[in-house]
Amino acid sequence: MTDIKSLKLDELKNEIISLGEKSFKATQIYSWLHKKGAVSFDEMTDISKNLREKLKNNYDIYTCSIEKKLVSVYDGTVKYLFKLYDGELIESVVMKYKYGYTICVSSQVGCKMGCRFCASGIAGFVRNLAPSEILSQIYVAQRDLNIRISHIVMMGVGEPLDNYENVIRFLSMISDENGLNIGMRNISLSTCGVVSGIEKLMKEKLQLTLSISLHAPNDEIRSRTMPVNDRWGIDELLSACRRYTDTTSRRISFEYAMISGVNDSDECAHELGRRLKGMLCHVNLIPVNSVKERDYRKSSDTRINSFIKVLEKYSVNVTVRRTLGSDINASCGQLRRGENNNKE
C-alpha cells in the first residue's frame, strides 16, 4: 500500500479526489499526519468513518516506535532508539539549548561511508529511510516529550546525500507551512563529502546550513579516516564548497573531529588554515567520541586550544562543539550498534 505520510499536500489531494472525496479533506488528513502526529487513521476524529475505512484499505502510515530511551542526568539530552515497521533500528537525539529544542535525525539504516571514527557504519548499510520515516523521528519525539522542536540537524545515522531524493522531499515537507513549518535556516544537513550530491544541492538554492565532515587538512590523513576521500579528494571537495557558497551565499560549516595524534597538530592547523582562508565558512572542532571498535582518542584541551589559535591567524572562524549527552553515548550509531550486538 501507499506510504501516505511521504505524500506532499498536492499529491495527497489528488489521491483523495481519486477516492471520490472532496480535496479539502486532504488538508484535514495532512494536518493530522504532520501537525498532530497521528499514527493511525482512527485518531482522525473529524474525518468520516467511511473515509477512514477507505484510507485504511489503501494507505499505510509509516511511523516509528520507541525501542529504548536514554536521558542524560547532566544536561537532559534524550537519545532514542527507534524501531521501524520492518524491525530495523535507527537513532535520534534531542538536545535542549537556550533557543529551544534541536533534534538530530537519521537518514538511513546503517551507512555505506565507513568513516573510521564513526560508529554508524560498523554494521554496514541496510536501506534508505523514506521521507515519512525521517519525519516520524521528529513527530514521535515531540509527542513523547511534549515539546515543540524548532531546529533540525541531519547528522544521525546515514549519509543524507546518499539518500538524496528522499531527503529533499523530507526538507520540503518539514518546512511546509501546512506541516511543522520549520524554516530552512533552522536546518543543518551534514555530508561526509559526496561532491555529486553537493553539486545537486547547490542548484536547489535552499537556505539550510550545509555541514561538511572534513576532519583532515590533506588527502593522506583524510583517506586514512574517510574512504569517501578516495572518490572525491580534498581539493575537489573544497572547490565544490566554494562554488556552493558563491551560488547560495550561505556559509558552510566544516566539522573537524579532533583525534589525538592523527589530525590535531599545529602543522595540520596551518595547512587547514591555508586551505580555508578567505572562504565563507566556519570550523566546528569536535573532540572525537571513543568507539570501542576503533582506537581513536580525543585530543587534549591544550592541543585543541593551540589548534584554535593557529586557525585564528588565518582569520578562520572556529568554535568547539559543546558536548551533550556524554553519559548516554549520544553520538549516533552507538546505541543501535549495541542493541544489534545484543541480538547476536
C-alpha positions as CSV (number, residue, x, y, z in Angstrom):
1,M,0.0,0.0,0.0
2,T,1.0,3.6,-0.5
3,D,3.1,5.4,2.2
4,I,0.6,8.3,2.9
5,K,2.9,10.3,5.1
6,S,5.5,10.7,2.3
7,L,3.0,12.4,0.0
8,K,3.1,16.2,-0.3
9,L,-0.2,18.0,0.1
10,D,-0.9,18.4,-3.6
11,E,-0.2,14.7,-4.1
12,L,-2.5,13.8,-1.2
13,K,-5.3,16.0,-2.7
14,N,-5.1,14.0,-6.0
15,E,-5.2,10.7,-4.0
16,I,-8.3,11.9,-2.0
17,I,-10.1,13.0,-5.2
18,S,-9.4,9.6,-6.8
19,L,-11.2,8.1,-3.8
20,G,-14.3,10.1,-4.7
21,E,-13.8,12.6,-1.9
22,K,-13.5,16.4,-1.8
23,S,-10.0,17.8,-2.0
24,F,-10.3,19.9,1.2
25,K,-10.4,16.6,3.2
26,A,-6.8,16.1,2.2
27,T,-5.9,19.2,4.1
28,Q,-7.5,17.8,7.2
29,I,-5.7,14.5,6.8
30,Y,-2.4,16.2,6.2
31,S,-2.8,18.3,9.3
32,W,-3.4,15.1,11.3
33,L,-0.3,13.5,9.9
34,H,2.1,16.4,10.1
35,K,0.9,18.8,12.7
36,K,-0.8,16.5,15.2
37,G,1.5,13.5,14.6
38,A,-1.3,10.9,14.2
39,V,-0.1,7.3,13.9
40,S,-3.4,5.8,13.0
41,F,-6.4,6.8,10.9
42,D,-8.7,6.2,13.8
43,E,-7.2,9.2,15.5
44,M,-8.6,11.5,12.8
45,T,-11.9,12.1,14.6
46,D,-13.1,14.9,12.2
47,I,-12.9,12.6,9.2
48,S,-15.9,10.4,8.4
49,K,-15.8,6.7,9.3
50,N,-16.3,5.9,5.7
51,L,-13.3,7.9,4.5
52,R,-11.2,6.4,7.4
53,E,-12.0,2.9,6.1
54,K,-11.0,3.9,2.6
55,L,-7.7,5.2,3.9
56,K,-7.1,2.0,5.9
57,N,-7.7,-0.1,2.8
58,N,-5.3,2.0,0.6
59,Y,-2.6,3.5,2.7
60,D,-0.1,2.8,5.4
61,I,1.1,5.3,8.0
62,Y,4.8,4.7,8.4
63,T,5.9,5.7,11.9
64,C,8.5,4.5,14.5
65,S,8.1,3.2,18.0
66,I,10.4,3.9,20.9
67,E,12.6,0.8,21.5
68,K,14.8,2.4,24.0
69,K,15.1,5.9,25.6
70,L,18.1,7.3,27.5
71,V,18.1,10.6,29.3
72,S,21.3,12.4,30.3
73,V,21.5,13.2,34.0
74,Y,23.9,16.0,33.1
75,D,22.0,18.1,30.6
76,G,18.7,16.4,29.8
77,T,19.7,15.3,26.4
78,V,17.4,12.5,25.2
79,K,18.6,9.7,22.9
80,Y,16.1,7.4,21.2
81,L,16.5,4.0,19.6
82,F,13.5,3.8,17.3
83,K,12.1,0.6,15.7
84,L,10.7,0.9,12.2
85,Y,7.9,-1.0,10.6
86,D,10.3,-3.8,9.4
87,G,12.1,-4.2,12.7
88,E,15.1,-2.1,11.7
89,L,16.6,0.3,14.2
90,I,17.6,3.9,13.9
91,E,18.7,6.7,16.3
92,S,17.7,10.3,17.1
93,V,18.9,12.7,19.7
94,V,17.0,15.6,21.2
95,M,19.1,18.4,22.7
96,K,18.0,21.5,24.7
97,Y,19.6,24.9,24.0
98,K,18.7,28.4,25.1
99,Y,16.9,29.0,21.8
100,G,14.8,25.8,22.1
101,Y,15.0,22.1,21.2
102,T,17.1,20.6,18.4
103,I,16.7,17.1,17.1
104,C,19.5,15.1,15.3
105,V,17.8,12.7,12.8
106,S,19.0,9.7,10.9
107,S,18.5,9.4,7.1
108,Q,19.5,5.7,6.5
109,V,19.6,2.4,8.4
110,G,23.3,2.0,8.7
111,C,25.8,3.8,6.4
112,K,28.0,2.9,3.4
113,M,30.7,5.5,4.0
114,G,32.9,3.7,6.5
115,C,34.4,6.7,8.3
116,R,36.9,5.3,10.8
117,F,35.9,7.4,13.8
118,C,32.1,6.8,13.4
119,A,30.0,4.0,14.9
120,S,27.2,4.4,12.4
121,G,28.6,2.3,9.6
122,I,30.3,-0.5,11.6
123,A,27.4,-2.9,11.0
124,G,27.1,-1.9,7.3
125,F,24.3,-0.3,5.2
126,V,20.8,-1.8,5.2
127,R,18.5,0.7,3.4
128,N,17.4,4.3,2.9
129,L,14.7,5.9,5.0
130,A,11.5,7.1,3.4
131,P,10.6,10.8,4.0
132,S,7.9,9.6,6.3
133,E,10.5,7.7,8.5
134,I,12.7,10.8,8.8
135,L,9.6,12.9,9.7
136,S,8.4,10.4,12.2
137,Q,11.6,10.7,14.3
138,I,10.6,14.3,14.9
139,Y,6.9,13.7,15.4
140,V,7.3,10.9,17.9
141,A,10.0,12.7,19.9
142,Q,7.7,15.8,20.1
143,R,4.8,13.8,21.2
144,D,6.8,11.8,23.8
145,L,8.5,14.8,25.3
146,N,5.5,17.2,24.9
147,I,7.7,19.8,23.3
148,R,8.0,21.8,20.1
149,I,11.2,21.1,18.1
150,S,12.5,24.2,16.4
151,H,15.8,23.1,14.8
152,I,16.9,20.0,12.9
153,V,20.4,18.6,12.2
154,M,20.7,15.8,9.7
155,M,23.8,14.3,11.4
156,G,22.4,11.0,12.6
157,V,23.0,7.5,11.2
158,G,23.5,7.6,7.4
159,E,24.7,9.9,4.7
160,P,21.9,12.3,3.7
161,L,23.2,13.0,0.2
162,D,23.3,9.2,-0.5
163,N,19.5,9.3,0.0
164,Y,19.1,12.5,-2.0
165,E,15.6,12.3,-3.4
166,N,14.0,11.2,-0.1
167,V,15.9,13.8,1.9
168,I,14.9,16.6,-0.5
169,R,11.3,15.6,-0.2
170,F,11.7,15.5,3.6
171,L,13.1,19.0,3.6
172,S,10.2,20.3,1.5
173,M,7.6,18.7,3.8
174,I,9.1,19.7,7.1
175,S,9.3,23.3,6.0
176,D,5.8,23.3,4.6
177,E,3.5,25.8,6.3
178,N,0.8,23.1,6.3
179,G,3.1,20.9,8.4
180,L,5.6,21.8,11.2
181,N,6.8,24.7,9.2
182,I,10.4,24.6,10.4
183,G,12.3,27.2,8.4
184,M,15.3,26.1,6.3
185,R,17.6,28.4,8.2
186,N,16.9,26.2,11.2
187,I,18.0,23.1,9.4
188,S,21.6,21.7,9.0
189,L,22.5,18.9,6.6
190,S,25.8,17.1,7.1
191,T,27.7,15.2,4.5
192,C,31.0,13.4,4.6
193,G,31.8,14.9,1.2
194,V,29.7,13.5,-1.5
195,V,30.6,16.1,-4.1
196,S,28.0,14.9,-6.7
197,G,25.3,15.5,-4.0
198,I,26.7,18.9,-3.1
199,E,26.5,19.9,-6.8
200,K,22.9,18.9,-6.9
201,L,22.1,20.5,-3.6
202,M,23.5,23.9,-4.7
203,K,21.1,24.0,-7.6
204,E,18.2,23.7,-5.1
205,K,19.4,27.0,-3.5
206,L,18.0,26.1,-0.2
207,Q,18.7,28.3,2.8
208,L,19.8,25.5,5.1
209,T,23.2,25.2,6.6
210,L,25.5,22.7,4.8
211,S,28.0,21.0,7.1
212,I,30.9,19.2,5.7
213,S,32.6,16.4,7.7
214,L,36.2,17.4,6.8
215,H,38.3,16.0,9.7
216,A,41.6,16.4,7.9
217,P,43.7,19.1,6.1
218,N,45.1,16.8,3.4
219,D,44.3,13.7,1.3
220,E,46.8,11.5,3.1
221,I,45.1,11.9,6.5
222,R,41.6,12.1,5.2
223,S,41.8,8.9,3.1
224,R,43.0,7.0,6.2
225,T,40.0,8.1,8.2
226,M,37.4,8.7,5.5
227,P,37.1,6.3,2.5
228,V,34.9,8.8,0.6
229,N,38.1,10.8,0.0
230,D,39.3,8.2,-2.4
231,R,36.4,9.1,-4.7
232,W,36.4,12.9,-4.1
233,G,39.8,14.3,-2.9
234,I,40.0,17.3,-0.6
235,D,40.9,19.7,-3.5
236,E,37.8,18.7,-5.4
237,L,35.6,18.8,-2.3
238,L,36.8,22.3,-1.3
239,S,36.3,23.6,-4.8
240,A,32.7,22.4,-4.7
241,C,32.3,24.1,-1.4
242,R,33.5,27.4,-2.7
243,R,31.1,27.1,-5.7
244,Y,28.3,26.3,-3.2
245,T,28.9,29.4,-1.1
246,D,29.1,31.5,-4.3
247,T,25.8,30.1,-5.6
248,T,23.8,30.1,-2.3
249,S,25.5,32.9,-0.3
250,R,25.2,30.5,2.6
251,R,28.2,29.9,5.0
252,I,29.4,26.4,5.1
253,S,30.3,24.7,8.4
254,F,33.3,22.4,8.4
255,E,33.1,19.6,11.1
256,Y,36.5,18.6,12.3
257,A,36.8,15.7,14.8
258,M,39.9,16.3,16.9
259,I,41.7,12.9,17.0
260,S,44.8,12.7,19.2
261,G,48.0,12.2,17.3
262,V,46.1,11.9,13.9
263,N,44.9,15.3,12.8
264,D,45.4,17.7,15.7
265,S,49.0,19.0,15.3
266,D,49.8,22.7,14.7
267,E,51.1,21.6,11.3
268,C,47.6,20.3,10.4
269,A,46.1,23.5,11.7
270,H,48.4,25.6,9.5
271,E,47.5,23.5,6.4
272,L,43.8,23.7,7.2
273,G,44.0,27.5,7.7
274,R,45.7,27.9,4.3
275,R,43.1,25.9,2.5
276,L,40.1,27.7,4.1
277,K,41.4,31.3,4.2
278,G,39.0,33.6,2.5
279,M,36.2,31.1,2.3
280,L,32.7,31.9,3.7
281,C,32.9,29.2,6.3
282,H,33.1,28.2,10.0
283,V,35.1,25.4,11.6
284,N,33.5,23.4,14.3
285,L,36.0,21.4,16.3
286,I,34.6,18.2,17.8
287,P,36.5,16.2,20.5
288,V,36.1,12.8,18.9
289,N,33.9,10.2,20.7
290,S,35.5,7.0,21.7
291,V,34.3,3.9,19.9
292,K,35.5,0.6,21.3
293,E,35.9,-1.0,17.9
294,R,38.3,1.9,17.0
295,D,41.5,3.0,18.6
296,Y,41.0,6.8,18.3
297,R,41.0,9.1,21.3
298,K,40.0,12.7,21.6
299,S,42.6,15.5,21.7
300,S,43.6,17.2,24.9
301,D,42.2,20.6,25.8
302,T,45.7,22.1,25.4
303,R,46.0,20.7,21.9
304,I,42.6,21.9,20.9
305,N,43.3,25.4,22.2
306,S,46.6,25.5,20.3
307,F,44.7,24.4,17.1
308,I,42.2,27.2,17.5
309,K,45.0,29.9,17.9
310,V,46.6,28.7,14.6
311,L,43.3,28.8,12.7
312,E,42.5,32.3,14.0
313,K,45.8,33.5,12.5
314,Y,44.2,32.8,9.1
315,S,41.0,34.7,10.0
316,V,39.1,31.4,10.1
317,N,36.1,31.4,12.4
318,V,36.3,28.5,14.8
319,T,34.5,27.1,17.8
320,V,34.5,23.9,19.8
321,R,31.2,21.9,19.8
322,R,29.6,21.7,23.2
323,T,29.5,18.1,24.4
324,L,26.0,16.9,25.3
325,G,24.7,13.5,26.5
326,S,28.2,12.2,27.3
327,D,26.7,9.7,29.8
328,I,24.3,8.2,27.3
329,N,26.6,7.7,24.3
330,A,24.7,10.4,22.5
331,S,26.8,10.2,19.3
332,C,24.7,8.4,16.7
333,G,25.4,4.8,15.9
334,Q,26.5,3.6,19.3
335,L,23.1,2.7,20.7
336,R,21.9,0.8,17.6
337,R,25.3,-1.0,17.4
338,G,25.0,-2.1,21.0
339,E,21.4,-3.3,20.5
340,N,22.3,-5.3,17.4
341,N,25.3,-6.8,19.2
342,N,23.0,-8.0,22.0
343,K,20.9,-9.9,19.4
344,E,23.8,-11.8,18.0
